[in-house]
Amino acid sequence: MDKSTYIPSAFLDDIKTYLPDHLSIEDFIDKCQSPLRRAVRVNTLKMSITEFLAYCEKSDWQAEPIPWCEEGFWIARSEQEEANLAIGNTDIHLSGCIYVQEASSMLPPTALKSTISSGDINLDMASAPGSKTSQLAAYMDGRGVLIANELSSSRLKALAANMKRMGIRNVALSHFDGCIFGDYMHECFDNILLDAPCSGEGTVRKDPNALKNWSIESNVEIAQVQKQLIDSAFQALKPGGTLVYSTCTLTPLENQQVCQHLIDNYPQAVAVENLSTLFEGAEKATTSEGYLHVWPQLYDSEGFFIARFKKLHSVAVKNPKQKKGAFPFEELDKKTTQLLLSVLKKQFGITQLDGKLMQRDKEVWLFPDNFEVIQDKIKYSRIGILIGTTHKNGVRLEHEFATTFGHLASKNTLALTKEQAKDYFNGKDIRLDEVTKLTGEVILTLCGSAIGLGKWQKNKVKNSLPRDLIKDGLLITWV
Ligand SMILES: C[S@@+](CC[C@H](N)C(=O)[O-])C[C@H]1O[C@@H](n2cnc3c(N)ncnc32)[C@H](O)[C@@H]1O
């Protein structure tokens, strides 16, 4: 039991006003004070579930399936090893094959999974650091476009780094208050996730101080923002599209009442979709309205709230707005396209890159499918994948080309040992046992997944890891 968890009595008094009759406040307090089970999600863009389970067996990880997410597992190890297991520093994590994600946080993308289809244009309106973005991207399997928006600049950086690590190619990042989407991108999206900023009442098991500044007044204040965001999301949704609203908080002020606000605003156009059959056992968390209200004691998880809506028909745009300024990219010219493809073929045996190659000055980018439909609507922070930059004699490939397309290479790849990988992430060159005659660039792999680029140089591989991704003095807890 973690007795250092701070639970204010005013918070408990509030909880008692809406705790369902069949649940007890004692169980709730007990769960809030007990440690959270570790959970990870397999990034199926880089590793299959079978491969993950083989890794678990080899590493003495006990993996228990999470009932609502095929790719999600609770992870445990023997007690004395448990304390030393920093999953973020393991090879399987550094290679982008897994994402450390709390089990209940996998629910909102699960609620969208069945509606996602090839070529969709989707929005994750409040997305950093990107756990749900990467889950949605895996469901999209590289097809269509996913706009991942985030208001905070520092969190946007973390989001971009996570997208690269996970090898995601079809995401475009934007940096706005989510409230702009309804006006600038009216009825543009097939599916929208609004994982709203919230008071985080469900997160005390992870963060014992989560309730330190708790007050009803701040719940009310955040609910105002949530109401504006959900309205904007609904405006931005295509008729026939699906919106999932979620929070990691418990109060109805930020949950049911925000949903009710949406229904009151668009009584003819919005339909609540009942989530009681989303997975086996979901009925335990289903409210009378059909939402999921996940109390920590129900599935031994964090607290969460998930609602799903269908847009039945078009609604009038409130305040239509248009972006000013020219789009700074153009299609990559034929000559450079040929040059790039010949480099990829010669060095890696890669004969084609699916998607639209674009250029901005010397940069060569690969855009997501269908991006032209929405490219002029807002300004994006980055779109798709930076493949490389051109110079006088050719194209210099970028790190994210390797993390995203490295698996296509049939030559010039090197599977790193644990020691070599440690050197790589620490920014050092990689020693080879023998002198090599190979020259040019090499794709480095770990756990079977491409993690970056290096350059063959006799008895070493020169490290090309971008400076901002170097983890000085990283202690890799190899398993
Ligand atoms: C619950 S967190 C999102 C977590 C994320 N979906 C994930 O799964 O990794 C809410 C995010 O919304 C961002 N945010 C806050 N106000 C916002 C706004 N008005 N528009 C867009 N994002 C906002 C916060 O910075 C925060 O990163």
The ligand as a Tripos MOL2 file, in Angstrom:
@<TRIPOS>MOLECULE
LIG
   27    29     1     0     0
SMALL
NO_CHARGES

@<TRIPOS>ATOM
      1 C1         -5.0180   13.9390  -21.5260 C.3       1 LIG1
      2 S1         -3.6880   14.7340  -22.2810 S.3       1 LIG1
      3 C2         -3.5310   13.8670  -23.7790 C.3       1 LIG1
      4 C3         -2.8580   12.5400  -23.6760 C.3       1 LIG1
      5 C4         -2.6840   11.9170  -25.0380 C.3       1 LIG1
      6 N1         -3.9350   11.7850  -25.7340 N.3       1 LIG1
      7 C5         -2.0330   10.5560  -24.9480 C.2       1 LIG1
      8 O1         -2.7500    9.5550  -24.9400 O.co2     1 LIG1
      9 O2         -0.7910   10.4720  -24.9240 O.co2     1 LIG1
     10 C6         -4.3950   16.2130  -22.8220 C.3       1 LIG1
     11 C7         -3.4730   17.0350  -23.7090 C.3       1 LIG1
     12 O3         -4.2030   18.1720  -24.1660 O.3       1 LIG1
     13 C8         -3.3260   19.2630  -24.2730 C.3       1 LIG1
     14 N2         -4.1940   20.4640  -24.2910 N.ar      1 LIG1
     15 C9         -4.5880   21.2540  -23.2770 C.ar      1 LIG1
     16 N3         -5.4150   22.1940  -23.7100 N.ar      1 LIG1
     17 C10        -5.5800   21.9870  -25.0400 C.ar      1 LIG1
     18 C11        -6.3200   22.6490  -26.0530 C.ar      1 LIG1
     19 N4         -7.0950   23.7070  -25.7740 N.pl3     1 LIG1
     20 N5         -6.2210   22.1780  -27.3230 N.ar      1 LIG1
     21 C12        -5.4570   21.1080  -27.6170 C.ar      1 LIG1
     22 N6         -4.7340   20.4390  -26.6940 N.ar      1 LIG1
     23 C13        -4.7970   20.8830  -25.4220 C.ar      1 LIG1
     24 C14        -2.4310   19.1050  -23.0600 C.3       1 LIG1
     25 O4         -1.2190   19.8060  -23.2220 O.3       1 LIG1
     26 C15        -2.2400   17.6030  -23.0030 C.3       1 LIG1
     27 O5         -1.1040   17.2140  -23.7100 O.3       1 LIG1
@<TRIPOS>BOND
     1     1     2 1
     2     2     3 1
     3     2    10 1
     4     3     4 1
     5     4     5 1
     6     5     6 1
     7     5     7 1
     8     7     8 2
     9     7     9 1
    10    10    11 1
    11    11    12 1
    12    11    26 1
    13    12    13 1
    14    13    14 1
    15    13    24 1
    16    14    15 ar
    17    14    23 ar
    18    15    16 ar
    19    16    17 ar
    20    17    18 ar
    21    17    23 ar
    22    18    19 1
    23    18    20 ar
    24    20    21 ar
    25    21    22 ar
    26    22    23 ar
    27    24    25 1
    28    24    26 1
    29    26    27 1
@<TRIPOS>SUBSTRUCTURE
     1 LIG1         1 GROUP 0 **** ****
